[in-house]
Every structure is written in C-alpha cells, then in structure tokens.
Amino acid sequence: VAKDLGLQLPALKDRDAHVFDTGRTRYFFVDLKNGHLTMMEQVDREEICAAVAKCVLNFEILVKRPM
C-alpha cells in the first residue's frame, strides 16, 4: 500500500491510513509497520459467497489529509 501510494512508512501512520470494508466483517488491515495490506484472518470462500462463481471482497483504503 505504501509503495502504491508513493508514501514512506511514517506517512501512513501520520495520515492514519486504514481499510474501510464495505461488508459487516473486517478482512483486511494496513500494517503500519511494513505498509502491506494484510488479512485479519483466513477467508472462507464458501462462507462468504458459496452460490457465486466469482467471489469479490470490496474495500477502500482511507488516508487522512490530502495526498
């Protein structure tokens, strides 16, 4: 995430970067120690979208203070 946004690691923390999941369950977070998008826990595809051929998890990464 840090690399994709062109930010140094301290800037992610200073700008309070975090993941905003659109669903009820939070699956991801921005690890402010290394700048990576990280999973909170293992994702069970059958539980999330068993009846759908293509499984998509939508989320946004919010960064305070303009880029």
N, C-alpha and C positions, 0 to 999 in steps of 0.2 A: 504494500500500500504506500509506504513512504517513497519508494522508488517511482511508482506510477504517478504519484502526485508531485514528484520533484522536490520533496521535503527531506530535511535531515531529521533524524530521530527526535532530538529535543523539540523540534517544531510540532511534531504530532502531539506530544504531551502538552506543550504550551497552548495549542489550539484545541485541546480536548477532543481529539478525534475518537469517534466511536461508531459502532454499527447500529443502525436502526432497522430491525427486522419488521417486515410488514405483517407477519403472522403472529400467533399467540406465543409460539416457542422461540426462544433466542438460540440460534445455532452457531453463530459466529461472533468473534470479537477481534478488535485490532490490538495486537500485542504491542504495547508501547515500549517494550524492551528491545524488540528487534524490527518492528514496523511491519510484521506479517499479519495477514488475515488468517486467523486460527479458529478451529472448530471448538465449540464448548464441550461437545460430546459426540459420540458416534451417531450418525444419521441413519435411521432405519427407513429405507425407501418404501418398503411395503406398508409401513405405518403411516407415512406421510401422503403417498399418492399411489396406492395399490392399484386403483382402477384406471390409471392414466399411463399411456405408453411413454410419454416424455415427462419426466419429473423435474420441476424447476422450483428453486427456492429464491424468492426475491428479497433483496435487502438493499439498503443505502448506507453509504459511509458519510457521516456528517463531520465536518471540520469547522469549528467556530472561527470567527474572524476571517475576513475575506482573504482569498489567495493573492 
